[in-house]
Amino acid sequence: MASAKGGSTGGKVASAAAKVLKSKTATKAEKSVAASALTQKGSTEQTSAKVASSAGKVLTSKTASKEAKSAAASALSQKTKKKA
């Protein structure tokens, strides 16, 4: 499972992200977020600002699938926090 400290994507989220990437109805933003989540599986890579922005849009979307929202939440949890 992904941690707030930038951990890697867990197996359930990776499976959900794969479903989003295979979907014919997923939006470009949903697929971008899913690809980011899959890239981070077993990695210490962190989410870019552009993908984080897309993830926020996916999470607030009324039409995004449960899988897309799961991948978006994972990607956001792996976003680096700016120091104040």
Biopython code that builds the backbone (N, CA, C, O; Angstrom):
import numpy as np
from Bio.PDB.StructureBuilder import StructureBuilder

atoms = [
    (1, "MET", "N", (0.850, -1.181, 0.000)),
    (1, "MET", "CA", (0.000, 0.000, 0.000)),
    (1, "MET", "C", (0.886, 1.231, 0.000)),
    (1, "MET", "O", (1.967, 1.213, 0.589)),
    (2, "ALA", "N", (0.456, 2.280, -0.639)),
    (2, "ALA", "CA", (1.223, 3.516, -0.723)),
    (2, "ALA", "C", (1.186, 4.249, 0.606)),
    (2, "ALA", "O", (0.177, 4.237, 1.311)),
    (3, "SER", "N", (2.282, 4.876, 0.933)),
    (3, "SER", "CA", (2.324, 5.634, 2.180)),
    (3, "SER", "C", (2.380, 7.122, 1.887)),
    (3, "SER", "O", (2.710, 7.533, 0.775)),
    (4, "ALA", "N", (2.059, 7.916, 2.875)),
    (4, "ALA", "CA", (2.082, 9.363, 2.720)),
    (4, "ALA", "C", (3.508, 9.876, 2.545)),
    (4, "ALA", "O", (3.714, 11.021, 2.144)),
    (5, "LYS", "N", (4.481, 9.036, 2.842)),
    (5, "LYS", "CA", (5.880, 9.438, 2.727)),
    (5, "LYS", "C", (6.457, 9.120, 1.355)),
    (5, "LYS", "O", (7.661, 9.269, 1.146)),
    (6, "GLY", "N", (5.625, 8.685, 0.421)),
    (6, "GLY", "CA", (6.110, 8.430, -0.931)),
    (6, "GLY", "C", (6.427, 6.977, -1.194)),
    (6, "GLY", "O", (7.354, 6.680, -1.948)),
    (7, "GLY", "N", (5.683, 6.058, -0.593)),
    (7, "GLY", "CA", (5.900, 4.635, -0.809)),
    (7, "GLY", "C", (5.452, 4.221, -2.192)),
    (7, "GLY", "O", (4.987, 5.043, -2.982)),
    (8, "SER", "N", (5.595, 2.938, -2.478)),
    (8, "SER", "CA", (5.227, 2.472, -3.804)),
    (8, "SER", "C", (3.758, 2.047, -3.853)),
    (8, "SER", "O", (3.122, 1.832, -2.821)),
    (9, "THR", "N", (3.247, 1.934, -5.055)),
    (9, "THR", "CA", (1.872, 1.531, -5.300)),
    (9, "THR", "C", (1.682, 0.064, -4.918)),
    (9, "THR", "O", (2.517, -0.780, -5.244)),
    (10, "GLY", "N", (0.590, -0.235, -4.231)),
    (10, "GLY", "CA", (0.289, -1.610, -3.831)),
    (10, "GLY", "C", (-0.322, -2.413, -4.963)),
    (10, "GLY", "O", (-0.696, -1.863, -5.999)),
    (11, "GLY", "N", (-0.421, -3.723, -4.756)),
    (11, "GLY", "CA", (-0.931, -4.627, -5.783)),
    (11, "GLY", "C", (-2.358, -4.349, -6.204)),
    (11, "GLY", "O", (-2.666, -4.405, -7.394)),
    (12, "LYS", "N", (-3.247, -4.046, -5.253)),
    (12, "LYS", "CA", (-4.652, -3.778, -5.596)),
    (12, "LYS", "C", (-4.768, -2.522, -6.449)),
    (12, "LYS", "O", (-5.548, -2.480, -7.401)),
    (13, "VAL", "N", (-3.991, -1.500, -6.104)),
    (13, "VAL", "CA", (-4.026, -0.254, -6.875)),
    (13, "VAL", "C", (-3.425, -0.484, -8.255)),
    (13, "VAL", "O", (-3.925, 0.053, -9.244)),
    (14, "ALA", "N", (-2.370, -1.267, -8.331)),
    (14, "ALA", "CA", (-1.749, -1.564, -9.623)),
    (14, "ALA", "C", (-2.734, -2.304, -10.528)),
    (14, "ALA", "O", (-2.792, -2.045, -11.730)),
    (15, "SER", "N", (-3.501, -3.220, -9.953)),
    (15, "SER", "CA", (-4.506, -3.952, -10.722)),
    (15, "SER", "C", (-5.592, -2.996, -11.224)),
    (15, "SER", "O", (-6.024, -3.083, -12.373)),
    (16, "ALA", "N", (-6.025, -2.083, -10.349)),
    (16, "ALA", "CA", (-7.033, -1.095, -10.740)),
    (16, "ALA", "C", (-6.491, -0.195, -11.844)),
    (16, "ALA", "O", (-7.202, 0.124, -12.798)),
    (17, "ALA", "N", (-5.232, 0.213, -11.712)),
    (17, "ALA", "CA", (-4.615, 1.080, -12.719)),
    (17, "ALA", "C", (-4.530, 0.368, -14.071)),
    (17, "ALA", "O", (-4.749, 0.986, -15.112)),
    (18, "ALA", "N", (-4.217, -0.908, -14.056)),
    (18, "ALA", "CA", (-4.158, -1.680, -15.304)),
    (18, "ALA", "C", (-5.526, -1.730, -15.982)),
    (18, "ALA", "O", (-5.619, -1.645, -17.206)),
    (19, "LYS", "N", (-6.585, -1.868, -15.185)),
    (19, "LYS", "CA", (-7.950, -1.877, -15.737)),
    (19, "LYS", "C", (-8.269, -0.544, -16.398)),
    (19, "LYS", "O", (-8.895, -0.501, -17.458)),
    (20, "VAL", "N", (-7.833, 0.552, -15.763)),
    (20, "VAL", "CA", (-8.073, 1.883, -16.325)),
    (20, "VAL", "C", (-7.351, 2.017, -17.664)),
    (20, "VAL", "O", (-7.921, 2.523, -18.630)),
    (21, "LEU", "N", (-6.108, 1.567, -17.723)),
    (21, "LEU", "CA", (-5.336, 1.680, -18.963)),
    (21, "LEU", "C", (-5.945, 0.859, -20.094)),
    (21, "LEU", "O", (-5.831, 1.231, -21.262)),
    (22, "LYS", "N", (-6.587, -0.250, -19.757)),
    (22, "LYS", "CA", (-7.222, -1.101, -20.777)),
    (22, "LYS", "C", (-8.603, -0.597, -21.181)),
    (22, "LYS", "O", (-9.133, -0.995, -22.218)),
    (23, "SER", "N", (-9.184, 0.275, -20.367)),
    (23, "SER", "CA", (-10.540, 0.767, -20.611)),
    (23, "SER", "C", (-10.621, 1.615, -21.876)),
    (23, "SER", "O", (-9.750, 2.440, -22.150)),
    (24, "LYS", "N", (-11.683, 1.391, -22.633)),
    (24, "LYS", "CA", (-11.918, 2.196, -23.837)),
    (24, "LYS", "C", (-12.652, 3.484, -23.513)),
    (24, "LYS", "O", (-12.739, 4.382, -24.350)),
    (25, "THR", "N", (-13.184, 3.578, -22.292)),
    (25, "THR", "CA", (-13.954, 4.762, -21.919)),
    (25, "THR", "C", (-13.200, 5.700, -20.964)),
    (25, "THR", "O", (-13.686, 6.791, -20.666)),
    (26, "ALA", "N", (-12.037, 5.295, -20.491)),
    (26, "ALA", "CA", (-11.267, 6.140, -19.568)),
    (26, "ALA", "C", (-10.759, 7.387, -20.294)),
    (26, "ALA", "O", (-10.384, 7.332, -21.465)),
    (27, "THR", "N", (-10.757, 8.500, -19.580)),
    (27, "THR", "CA", (-10.279, 9.754, -20.160)),
    (27, "THR", "C", (-8.750, 9.781, -20.185)),
    (27, "THR", "O", (-8.086, 8.937, -19.583)),
    (28, "LYS", "N", (-8.219, 10.756, -20.885)),
    (28, "LYS", "CA", (-6.768, 10.931, -20.958)),
    (28, "LYS", "C", (-6.192, 11.160, -19.559)),
    (28, "LYS", "O", (-5.140, 10.614, -19.228)),
    (29, "ALA", "N", (-6.871, 11.960, -18.738)),
    (29, "ALA", "CA", (-6.403, 12.239, -17.379)),
    (29, "ALA", "C", (-6.395, 10.965, -16.539)),
    (29, "ALA", "O", (-5.449, 10.721, -15.790)),
    (30, "GLU", "N", (-7.449, 10.148, -16.661)),
    (30, "GLU", "CA", (-7.530, 8.898, -15.910)),
    (30, "GLU", "C", (-6.400, 7.951, -16.304)),
    (30, "GLU", "O", (-5.794, 7.305, -15.449)),
    (31, "LYS", "N", (-6.122, 7.873, -17.600)),
    (31, "LYS", "CA", (-5.047, 6.987, -18.070)),
    (31, "LYS", "C", (-3.675, 7.509, -17.650)),
    (31, "LYS", "O", (-2.784, 6.719, -17.339)),
    (32, "SER", "N", (-3.499, 8.812, -17.636)),
    (32, "SER", "CA", (-2.236, 9.402, -17.204)),
    (32, "SER", "C", (-1.962, 9.082, -15.741)),
    (32, "SER", "O", (-0.847, 8.710, -15.376)),
    (33, "VAL", "N", (-2.974, 9.228, -14.917)),
    (33, "VAL", "CA", (-2.848, 8.941, -13.488)),
    (33, "VAL", "C", (-2.593, 7.446, -13.272)),
    (33, "VAL", "O", (-1.766, 7.067, -12.442)),
    (34, "ALA", "N", (-3.305, 6.605, -14.019)),
    (34, "ALA", "CA", (-3.123, 5.159, -13.892)),
    (34, "ALA", "C", (-1.706, 4.749, -14.299)),
    (34, "ALA", "O", (-1.088, 3.904, -13.652)),
    (35, "ALA", "N", (-1.204, 5.349, -15.365)),
    (35, "ALA", "CA", (0.157, 5.045, -15.808)),
    (35, "ALA", "C", (1.174, 5.462, -14.746)),
    (35, "ALA", "O", (2.145, 4.748, -14.496)),
    (36, "SER", "N", (0.951, 6.601, -14.133)),
    (36, "SER", "CA", (1.839, 7.060, -13.072)),
    (36, "SER", "C", (1.826, 6.093, -11.897)),
    (36, "SER", "O", (2.877, 5.751, -11.355)),
    (37, "ALA", "N", (0.641, 5.654, -11.507)),
    (37, "ALA", "CA", (0.523, 4.718, -10.377)),
    (37, "ALA", "C", (1.250, 3.409, -10.692)),
    (37, "ALA", "O", (1.926, 2.853, -9.826)),
    (38, "LEU", "N", (1.115, 2.920, -11.919)),
    (38, "LEU", "CA", (1.802, 1.676, -12.293)),
    (38, "LEU", "C", (3.316, 1.864, -12.338)),
    (38, "LEU", "O", (4.063, 0.964, -11.957)),
    (39, "THR", "N", (3.765, 3.008, -12.794)),
    (39, "THR", "CA", (5.195, 3.299, -12.843)),
    (39, "THR", "C", (5.798, 3.268, -11.449)),
    (39, "THR", "O", (6.962, 2.906, -11.274)),
    (40, "GLN", "N", (5.003, 3.649, -10.462)),
    (40, "GLN", "CA", (5.487, 3.739, -9.084)),
    (40, "GLN", "C", (5.408, 2.420, -8.329)),
    (40, "GLN", "O", (5.835, 2.351, -7.176)),
    (41, "LYS", "N", (4.876, 1.376, -8.944)),
    (41, "LYS", "CA", (4.797, 0.077, -8.259)),
    (41, "LYS", "C", (6.216, -0.440, -8.022)),
    (41, "LYS", "O", (7.001, -0.591, -8.958)),
    (42, "GLY", "N", (6.521, -0.703, -6.779)),
    (42, "GLY", "CA", (7.841, -1.218, -6.425)),
    (42, "GLY", "C", (8.951, -0.211, -6.623)),
    (42, "GLY", "O", (10.110, -0.590, -6.791)),
    (43, "SER", "N", (8.617, 1.056, -6.604)),
    (43, "SER", "CA", (9.579, 2.116, -6.881)),
    (43, "SER", "C", (9.462, 3.217, -5.833)),
    (43, "SER", "O", (8.476, 3.301, -5.100)),
    (44, "THR", "N", (10.479, 4.048, -5.781)),
    (44, "THR", "CA", (10.418, 5.207, -4.885)),
    (44, "THR", "C", (10.130, 6.481, -5.672)),
    (44, "THR", "O", (10.214, 7.584, -5.132)),
    (45, "GLU", "N", (9.788, 6.324, -6.957)),
    (45, "GLU", "CA", (9.458, 7.493, -7.777)),
    (45, "GLU", "C", (8.267, 8.225, -7.179)),
    (45, "GLU", "O", (7.418, 7.625, -6.519)),
    (46, "GLN", "N", (8.216, 9.522, -7.418)),
    (46, "GLN", "CA", (7.123, 10.315, -6.880)),
    (46, "GLN", "C", (6.339, 10.980, -8.003)),
    (46, "GLN", "O", (6.840, 11.165, -9.112)),
    (47, "THR", "N", (5.113, 11.329, -7.692)),
    (47, "THR", "CA", (4.188, 11.905, -8.664)),
    (47, "THR", "C", (4.568, 13.333, -9.027)),
    (47, "THR", "O", (4.860, 14.148, -8.151)),
    (48, "SER", "N", (4.562, 13.633, -10.323)),
    (48, "SER", "CA", (4.866, 14.986, -10.788)),
    (48, "SER", "C", (3.688, 15.919, -10.505)),
    (48, "SER", "O", (2.574, 15.466, -10.240)),
    (49, "ALA", "N", (3.945, 17.200, -10.565)),
    (49, "ALA", "CA", (2.888, 18.191, -10.336)),
    (49, "ALA", "C", (1.785, 18.072, -11.381)),
    (49, "ALA", "O", (0.607, 18.233, -11.061)),
    (50, "LYS", "N", (2.157, 17.792, -12.623)),
    (50, "LYS", "CA", (1.165, 17.674, -13.702)),
    (50, "LYS", "C", (0.228, 16.493, -13.453)),
    (50, "LYS", "O", (-0.986, 16.617, -13.608)),
    (51, "VAL", "N", (0.794, 15.351, -13.069)),
    (51, "VAL", "CA", (-0.029, 14.172, -12.791)),
    (51, "VAL", "C", (-0.851, 14.390, -11.535)),
    (51, "VAL", "O", (-1.998, 13.949, -11.460)),
    (52, "ALA", "N", (-0.279, 15.068, -10.544)),
    (52, "ALA", "CA", (-1.023, 15.357, -9.314)),
    (52, "ALA", "C", (-2.250, 16.215, -9.627)),
    (52, "ALA", "O", (-3.316, 16.018, -9.043)),
    (53, "SER", "N", (-2.097, 17.155, -10.537)),
    (53, "SER", "CA", (-3.221, 17.996, -10.945)),
    (53, "SER", "C", (-4.305, 17.147, -11.620)),
    (53, "SER", "O", (-5.494, 17.316, -11.354)),
    (54, "SER", "N", (-3.877, 16.238, -12.493)),
    (54, "SER", "CA", (-4.828, 15.337, -13.146)),
    (54, "SER", "C", (-5.509, 14.438, -12.126)),
    (54, "SER", "O", (-6.704, 14.164, -12.231)),
    (55, "ALA", "N", (-4.751, 13.981, -11.146)),
    (55, "ALA", "CA", (-5.309, 13.106, -10.105)),
    (55, "ALA", "C", (-6.396, 13.834, -9.323)),
    (55, "ALA", "O", (-7.429, 13.252, -8.993)),
    (56, "GLY", "N", (-6.161, 15.097, -9.031)),
    (56, "GLY", "CA", (-7.172, 15.892, -8.328)),
    (56, "GLY", "C", (-8.451, 15.999, -9.129)),
    (56, "GLY", "O", (-9.547, 15.930, -8.573)),
    (57, "LYS", "N", (-8.316, 16.166, -10.442)),
    (57, "LYS", "CA", (-9.491, 16.251, -11.313)),
    (57, "LYS", "C", (-10.236, 14.924, -11.363)),
    (57, "LYS", "O", (-11.466, 14.893, -11.370)),
    (58, "VAL", "N", (-9.478, 13.822, -11.399)),
    (58, "VAL", "CA", (-10.105, 12.499, -11.431)),
    (58, "VAL", "C", (-10.876, 12.255, -10.130)),
    (58, "VAL", "O", (-11.998, 11.750, -10.153)),
    (59, "LEU", "N", (-10.269, 12.615, -9.008)),
    (59, "LEU", "CA", (-10.923, 12.388, -7.716)),
    (59, "LEU", "C", (-12.219, 13.182, -7.558)),
    (59, "LEU", "O", (-13.140, 12.736, -6.874)),
    (60, "THR", "N", (-12.292, 14.343, -8.181)),
    (60, "THR", "CA", (-13.501, 15.160, -8.061)),
    (60, "THR", "C", (-14.511, 14.899, -9.183)),
    (60, "THR", "O", (-15.616, 15.442, -9.172)),
    (61, "SER", "N", (-14.125, 14.073, -10.139)),
    (61, "SER", "CA", (-15.006, 13.758, -11.264)),
    (61, "SER", "C", (-16.182, 12.883, -10.818)),
    (61, "SER", "O", (-16.020, 11.956, -10.025)),
    (62, "LYS", "N", (-17.351, 13.193, -11.339)),
    (62, "LYS", "CA", (-18.541, 12.393, -11.041)),
    (62, "LYS", "C", (-18.617, 11.166, -11.947)),
    (62, "LYS", "O", (-19.372, 10.233, -11.674)),
    (63, "THR", "N", (-17.843, 11.170, -13.012)),
    (63, "THR", "CA", (-17.923, 10.071, -13.969)),
    (63, "THR", "C", (-16.745, 9.106, -13.898)),
    (63, "THR", "O", (-16.789, 8.048, -14.526)),
    (64, "ALA", "N", (-15.705, 9.437, -13.160)),
    (64, "ALA", "CA", (-14.527, 8.564, -13.071)),
    (64, "ALA", "C", (-14.889, 7.261, -12.366)),
    (64, "ALA", "O", (-15.682, 7.245, -11.425)),
    (65, "SER", "N", (-14.298, 6.183, -12.835)),
    (65, "SER", "CA", (-14.559, 4.869, -12.240)),
    (65, "SER", "C", (-13.886, 4.744, -10.875)),
    (65, "SER", "O", (-13.012, 5.530, -10.510)),
    (66, "LYS", "N", (-14.322, 3.737, -10.145)),
    (66, "LYS", "CA", (-13.733, 3.437, -8.836)),
    (66, "LYS", "C", (-12.234, 3.143, -8.994)),
    (66, "LYS", "O", (-11.424, 3.568, -8.171)),
    (67, "GLU", "N", (-11.879, 2.421, -10.048)),
    (67, "GLU", "CA", (-10.479, 2.083, -10.305)),
    (67, "GLU", "C", (-9.650, 3.328, -10.585)),
    (67, "GLU", "O", (-8.531, 3.462, -10.091)),
    (68, "ALA", "N", (-10.209, 4.246, -11.387)),
    (68, "ALA", "CA", (-9.495, 5.474, -11.713)),
    (68, "ALA", "C", (-9.272, 6.316, -10.458)),
    (68, "ALA", "O", (-8.203, 6.897, -10.274)),
    (69, "LYS", "N", (-10.280, 6.377, -9.606)),
    (69, "LYS", "CA", (-10.148, 7.148, -8.368)),
    (69, "LYS", "C", (-9.143, 6.505, -7.420)),
    (69, "LYS", "O", (-8.427, 7.208, -6.707)),
    (70, "SER", "N", (-9.085, 5.196, -7.407)),
    (70, "SER", "CA", (-8.115, 4.491, -6.578)),
    (70, "SER", "C", (-6.687, 4.810, -7.042)),
    (70, "SER", "O", (-5.810, 5.092, -6.226)),
    (71, "ALA", "N", (-6.471, 4.763, -8.347)),
    (71, "ALA", "CA", (-5.150, 5.083, -8.903)),
    (71, "ALA", "C", (-4.796, 6.545, -8.628)),
    (71, "ALA", "O", (-3.648, 6.861, -8.318)),
    (72, "ALA", "N", (-5.785, 7.433, -8.740)),
    (72, "ALA", "CA", (-5.549, 8.858, -8.488)),
    (72, "ALA", "C", (-5.165, 9.100, -7.034)),
    (72, "ALA", "O", (-4.255, 9.878, -6.748)),
    (73, "ALA", "N", (-5.856, 8.439, -6.122)),
    (73, "ALA", "CA", (-5.545, 8.598, -4.700)),
    (73, "ALA", "C", (-4.139, 8.097, -4.402)),
    (73, "ALA", "O", (-3.407, 8.710, -3.626)),
    (74, "SER", "N", (-3.767, 6.993, -5.014)),
    (74, "SER", "CA", (-2.424, 6.456, -4.811)),
    (74, "SER", "C", (-1.368, 7.421, -5.344)),
    (74, "SER", "O", (-0.360, 7.683, -4.687)),
    (75, "ALA", "N", (-1.612, 7.941, -6.531)),
    (75, "ALA", "CA", (-0.656, 8.881, -7.127)),
    (75, "ALA", "C", (-0.501, 10.128, -6.255)),
    (75, "ALA", "O", (0.613, 10.609, -6.049)),
    (76, "LEU", "N", (-1.611, 10.647, -5.747)),
    (76, "LEU", "CA", (-1.539, 11.836, -4.895)),
    (76, "LEU", "C", (-0.822, 11.556, -3.582)),
    (76, "LEU", "O", (-0.131, 12.425, -3.050)),
    (77, "SER", "N", (-0.986, 10.356, -3.065)),
    (77, "SER", "CA", (-0.332, 10.029, -1.796)),
    (77, "SER", "C", (1.182, 9.936, -1.963)),
    (77, "SER", "O", (1.924, 9.951, -0.980)),
    (78, "GLN", "N", (1.637, 9.841, -3.217)),
    (78, "GLN", "CA", (3.067, 9.743, -3.489)),
    (78, "GLN", "C", (3.653, 11.044, -4.036)),
    (78, "GLN", "O", (4.779, 11.067, -4.535)),
    (79, "LYS", "N", (2.890, 12.109, -3.939)),
    (79, "LYS", "CA", (3.352, 13.433, -4.366)),
    (79, "LYS", "C", (4.282, 14.010, -3.324)),
    (79, "LYS", "O", (3.999, 13.934, -2.129)),
    (80, "THR", "N", (5.389, 14.585, -3.759)),
    (80, "THR", "CA", (6.290, 15.214, -2.802)),
    (80, "THR", "C", (5.663, 16.493, -2.289)),
    (80, "THR", "O", (5.020, 17.231, -3.036)),
    (81, "LYS", "N", (5.853, 16.738, -1.041)),
    (81, "LYS", "CA", (5.322, 17.961, -0.442)),
    (81, "LYS", "C", (6.395, 19.039, -0.478)),
    (81, "LYS", "O", (7.562, 18.793, -0.173)),
    (82, "LYS", "N", (5.968, 20.248, -0.863)),
    (82, "LYS", "CA", (6.899, 21.374, -0.893)),
    (82, "LYS", "C", (7.188, 21.826, 0.527)),
    (82, "LYS", "O", (6.295, 21.862, 1.374)),
    (83, "LYS", "N", (8.427, 22.164, 0.774)),
    (83, "LYS", "CA", (8.790, 22.677, 2.092)),
    (83, "LYS", "C", (8.440, 24.149, 2.176)),
    (83, "LYS", "O", (8.648, 24.898, 1.221)),
    (84, "ALA", "N", (7.912, 24.564, 3.310)),
    (84, "ALA", "CA", (7.484, 25.950, 3.495)),
    (84, "ALA", "C", (8.659, 26.876, 3.678)),
    (84, "ALA", "O", (8.474, 28.082, 3.846)),
]
sb = StructureBuilder()
sb.init_structure("model")
sb.init_model(0)
sb.init_chain("A")
sb.init_seg("    ")
for serial, (resi, resn, name, xyz) in enumerate(atoms, 1):
    if name == "N":
        sb.init_residue(resn, " ", resi, " ")
    sb.init_atom(name, np.array(xyz, "f"), 0.0, 1.0, " ", f" {name:<3s}", serial, name[0])
structure = sb.get_structure()
